[in-house]
């Protein structure tokens, strides 16, 4: 049995922010029920029981995401930690992360996550200008609050990394953004391409959506500039982890990537919504891909459901041009969902021509 990757959405799509590029908000709006409500402790217990039964002693990786997961409250997460200790009867190695926008973090939250040994993922696109699209429910900027949350995590010695959404403008200004992270000694970074709302056949995009989209040129600019900074810091003994590049280095040296979508096929994952509904991927939590409900099924049965099988079969398909590409081993054809918005082929060809010789020396 492979390691179990479990994403739990305790507050479903509910959020106290209104980021102008939020893929999960736009995705949820396409479901019959946009929100699946707050997760009960009974559903949480059932989810964890089934995860450990499915893992059978193998590793279990858990990520709490949203929406904004901290809306579920401190008692929910305290209960989760207690359940994890009690239910792991076969001593599966367990890793836990919480992805948050940071606006609800306080001293108690920080101390709680530190005592649990959980990793906090903080959503922060860079400096004030880079965060212009991350606004609250009233349309007000959130940079000061999120930056203060980062400093609060540091003060309480709570382990955290930074997740940044890569829009066209931010990709073109990655030098300034990386310098901001470096000045603040944020050493674990992840950049994910912006995902525009899924559109049905025939639907057109608003101009403001198109302005966010990464172009091959802007993505190539990001890759080359960010990698040069990453490599320089590594040479100078000031290594900053950029998750995508860490994985590219592993692939360049005949290893495997740990990041979803970088090994040529979709990772097997269970995404559990607030009411226990289960989906195969965070990017495809749509009604047509609902695998069933953990409250009346097992993960083994859900994995073999028609929706799960169809998702895996669809995800195994990749563009015909991939088969003759000399860099197929490095990108695997890319993430299925990202391909719908970003044509990375030209950018990757330019980037790997530039970076691959150096990657092979970075073990």
C-alpha positions in Angstrom: 0.0 0.0 0.0 1.4 3.4 -0.9 1.6 6.3 1.6 -1.7 7.9 2.2 -2.1 11.5 1.2 -5.2 13.1 2.9 -6.4 16.6 2.5 -9.1 17.7 4.9 -11.3 20.8 4.4 -12.8 21.4 7.9 -14.5 24.7 6.8 -15.2 23.6 3.3 -14.9 26.6 0.9 -15.8 29.1 3.6 -13.2 31.9 3.9 -12.8 35.3 5.6 -10.9 36.6 2.5 -11.9 37.3 -1.1 -8.6 36.8 -3.0 -9.3 37.9 -6.6 -7.8 34.7 -8.1 -9.1 32.1 -5.6 -9.5 28.9 -7.6 -11.4 27.1 -4.9 -14.1 29.7 -4.6 -14.7 29.6 -8.3 -14.7 25.8 -8.3 -17.1 25.6 -5.4 -19.5 27.9 -7.2 -19.9 25.3 -9.9 -21.1 22.6 -7.5 -24.7 22.0 -6.5 -23.7 23.0 -2.9 -20.8 25.6 -2.9 -20.1 24.9 0.8 -20.3 21.5 2.4 -20.4 23.1 5.8 -18.2 22.8 8.9 -16.8 19.4 9.6 -18.1 17.7 12.7 -15.8 15.9 15.1 -17.7 12.7 14.2 -16.8 13.1 10.5 -13.2 14.0 11.5 -12.9 10.8 13.6 -14.4 8.6 10.8 -12.0 10.2 8.3 -8.9 9.5 10.5 -10.0 6.0 11.4 -10.4 5.1 7.7 -7.1 6.8 6.8 -5.2 4.7 9.3 -7.0 1.5 8.4 -6.2 2.1 4.7 -2.5 3.0 5.5 -2.1 -0.2 7.6 1.1 1.1 9.2 2.4 3.0 6.2 3.0 6.8 6.2 0.1 9.2 6.4 0.4 12.8 5.2 -2.4 15.1 6.3 -3.0 18.6 5.1 -5.8 20.9 6.5 -6.9 23.3 3.8 -9.9 25.4 2.7 -11.3 27.9 2.2 -9.8 29.0 5.5 -9.4 26.0 7.8 -8.8 28.0 11.0 -12.5 29.0 10.8 -13.2 25.5 12.2 -11.8 26.8 15.6 -9.1 25.8 18.1 -11.2 23.0 19.7 -11.5 21.2 16.4 -7.8 21.2 15.9 -7.1 20.2 19.5 -9.5 17.3 18.9 -7.7 16.4 15.7 -4.4 16.1 17.5 -5.9 14.0 20.2 -7.5 11.7 17.7 -4.3 11.3 15.7 -2.4 10.1 18.8 -5.2 7.7 19.8 -6.1 6.3 16.4 -2.6 5.5 15.1 -2.6 2.1 16.5 -0.2 0.6 13.9 2.3 3.5 14.4 2.1 5.0 10.9 4.6 7.9 10.5 2.3 10.9 10.4 3.0 14.4 9.1 0.5 17.2 9.4 0.3 20.6 7.8 -2.2 23.5 7.9 -2.5 25.9 5.0 -3.8 29.3 6.2 -4.1 32.9 5.0 -2.7 33.9 8.4 -5.3 36.6 9.3 -6.7 34.5 12.3 -3.4 33.5 13.8 -2.7 34.6 17.3 -0.2 33.5 20.1 -2.4 30.6 21.1 -2.7 29.2 17.6 1.1 29.4 17.1 1.8 27.7 20.4 -0.7 25.0 19.6 0.7 24.1 16.3 4.3 24.2 17.7 3.3 21.8 20.5 1.6 19.5 17.9 4.7 19.5 15.7 2.6 20.5 12.7 3.9 22.6 9.8 2.0 25.8 9.0 1.8 26.9 5.4 1.3 30.7 5.2 -0.2 32.2 2.0 1.9 35.2 1.2 2.6 36.3 -2.4 5.6 38.6 -1.5 5.8 42.3 -0.6 2.9 44.7 -0.3 2.6 45.2 -4.1 2.7 41.5 -4.8 -0.2 40.9 -2.4 -2.5 43.4 -4.0 -5.0 40.6 -5.0 -5.2 39.2 -1.5 -8.0 41.2 0.1 -10.5 40.5 2.9 -14.3 40.2 2.7 -14.6 44.0 2.7 -12.1 44.4 -0.1 -9.4 45.7 2.2 -5.7 44.8 1.8 -4.4 42.1 4.1 -0.6 42.4 3.7 0.1 43.9 7.1 -2.0 41.3 8.9 -0.3 38.4 7.1 3.1 39.8 7.5 2.4 40.2 11.3 1.3 36.6 11.4 4.6 35.5 9.9 6.5 37.4 12.6 4.2 35.9 15.2 5.1 32.4 13.9 8.7 33.2 14.1 8.4 34.6 17.6 6.8 31.4 18.8 9.3 29.2 17.0 6.4 27.6 15.0 7.7 25.9 11.9 6.2 27.4 8.7 6.7 27.8 5.0 5.4 30.3 2.5 3.1 29.6 -0.4 2.8 32.2 -3.2 0.5 32.3 -6.1 2.3 33.2 -9.3 0.4 35.7 -11.5 1.9 37.2 -14.6 2.9 40.4 -12.9 4.5 38.6 -10.0 6.3 36.2 -12.3 7.8 39.2 -14.1 8.8 40.7 -10.7 10.3 37.6 -9.1 13.6 39.3 -8.4 12.0 41.9 -6.1 9.7 39.3 -4.5 12.6 36.9 -3.8 14.6 39.7 -2.3 11.7 40.4 0.1 11.5 36.8 1.2 15.3 36.7 1.6 15.4 39.9 3.7 12.9 38.4 6.0 14.7 35.0 6.1 11.8 33.1 4.8 13.7 30.0 3.7 11.0 27.6 2.5 9.1 28.8 -0.5 6.6 27.4 -2.9 5.3 29.2 -6.0 2.2 27.8 -7.7 0.8 29.1 -11.0 -2.4 31.0 -10.8 -5.4 28.9 -11.8 -8.3 30.8 -13.5 -11.9 29.6 -13.0 -12.7 26.5 -14.9 -14.9 27.3 -17.9 -17.3 25.1 -19.8 -17.1 24.8 -23.6 -18.0 28.1 -25.2 -17.6 30.3 -22.2 -15.3 33.2 -22.4 -13.0 34.8 -19.8 -13.3 38.3 -18.4 -10.4 40.6 -19.4 -9.2 40.9 -15.8 -8.9 37.1 -15.6 -6.8 37.0 -18.8 -4.5 39.7 -17.3 -3.6 37.3 -14.5 -2.7 34.4 -16.7 0.9 33.3 -17.1 2.3 33.5 -20.6 5.1 31.3 -21.8 7.4 34.3 -21.7 6.4 35.4 -18.2 6.8 31.8 -16.9 10.2 31.4 -18.5 11.2 34.7 -16.9 10.2 33.5 -13.5 11.9 30.1 -13.9 15.2 31.4 -15.1 15.5 34.3 -12.7 14.3 32.4 -9.6 16.5 29.5 -10.4 19.6 31.8 -10.8 18.8 33.3 -7.4 18.2 29.8 -5.9 21.5 28.5 -7.3 23.5 31.5 -6.2 22.2 31.3 -2.6 23.0 27.6 -2.6 26.6 28.2 -3.8 27.0 31.0 -1.2 25.9 28.8 1.6 22.5 30.5 2.1 20.3 27.8 0.8 16.6 28.8 0.4 14.3 25.9 -0.5 12.1 26.5 -3.5 10.0 23.4 -3.7 9.7 23.2 -7.5 13.5 23.5 -7.9 14.2 21.0 -5.2 12.1 18.5 -7.1 13.7 19.4 -10.4 17.1 18.7 -8.9 15.9 15.3 -7.6 14.5 14.5 -11.1 17.7 15.6 -12.8 19.6 13.1 -10.7 17.3 10.2 -11.4 15.2 10.6 -8.3 11.5 11.1 -7.9 9.6 14.3 -7.2 7.5 14.5 -4.0 5.4 17.3 -5.4 2.1 16.4 -6.9 1.9 16.5 -10.7 5.7 16.3 -11.3 6.1 12.5 -11.9 4.0 12.1 -15.0 0.7 11.2 -13.4 -1.6 12.5 -10.8 -0.8 11.5 -7.2 -3.4 9.4 -5.4 -5.0 11.6 -2.9 -8.2 11.8 -0.9 -9.7 15.3 -0.4 -12.4 15.2 2.3 -14.9 18.0 2.3 -16.7 19.3 5.4 -19.6 16.8 5.2 -17.3 13.8 4.4 -17.6 13.9 0.6 -14.4 12.7 -1.0 -12.7 13.8 -4.2 -9.5 12.7 -6.0 -7.9 16.1 -6.3 -8.1 19.6 -4.7 -8.4 21.1 -8.2 -11.3 18.8 -9.2 -13.7 18.9 -6.2 -16.6 19.0 -8.6 -19.9 17.0 -8.4 -18.9 14.8 -11.3 -15.7 13.6 -9.5 -17.3 12.9 -6.1 -16.1 9.5 -5.1 -18.6 9.0 -2.3 -18.7 9.9 1.4 -16.3 8.7 4.1 -19.1 8.4 6.6 -20.6 5.4 4.7 -17.6 4.0 2.9 -13.9 3.1 3.2 -11.0 4.7 1.4 -10.3 1.3 -0.3 -13.8 1.3 -1.7 -13.7 5.0 -2.6 -10.5 4.6 -4.5 -12.2 2.0 -6.7 -15.3 4.1 -7.3 -16.3 4.9 -10.9 -15.5 8.6 -10.4 -12.0 7.8 -9.1 -11.3 5.4 -11.9 -12.5 7.9 -14.5 -10.3 10.6 -13.0 -7.2 8.5 -13.1 -7.9 7.4 -16.6 -8.4 11.0 -17.8 -5.3 12.2 -15.9 -3.1 9.5 -17.6 -3.7 11.2 -21.0 -1.2 13.9 -22.0 -0.6 15.9 -25.1 0.8 14.0 -28.1 3.8 16.4 -28.3 5.0 15.2 -24.9 6.1 11.8 -26.3 8.8 13.3 -28.5 10.0 15.9 -26.0 13.5 15.5 -24.7 12.5 16.9 -21.3 9.5 14.7 -20.7 11.3 13.0 -17.8 11.7 16.4 -16.1 8.1 17.6 -16.3 6.2 14.3 -16.8 3.7 16.2 -19.0 2.8 18.5 -16.1 -0.2 18.9 -13.8 -3.4 18.2 -15.7 -5.2 21.2 -14.1 -2.4 23.6 -14.7 -2.2 22.5 -18.4 -5.7 24.0 -18.8 -4.4 27.5 -18.0 -0.6 27.5 -18.6 1.2 26.2 -21.6 4.5 25.5 -20.0 6.2 23.7 -22.9 8.0 26.7 -24.4 9.0 28.0 -21.0 10.3 24.6 -19.9 12.3 24.1 -23.1 14.0 27.4 -22.6 14.5 26.9 -18.8 15.9 23.3 -19.0 18.3 24.3 -21.8 19.6 26.9 -19.3 19.3 25.1 -16.0 19.6 21.3 -16.5 23.4 21.1 -16.6 23.6 22.9 -13.3 20.8 20.8 -11.8 22.9 17.7 -12.5 25.6 19.0 -10.3 23.3 20.0 -7.4 22.9 16.8 -5.5 
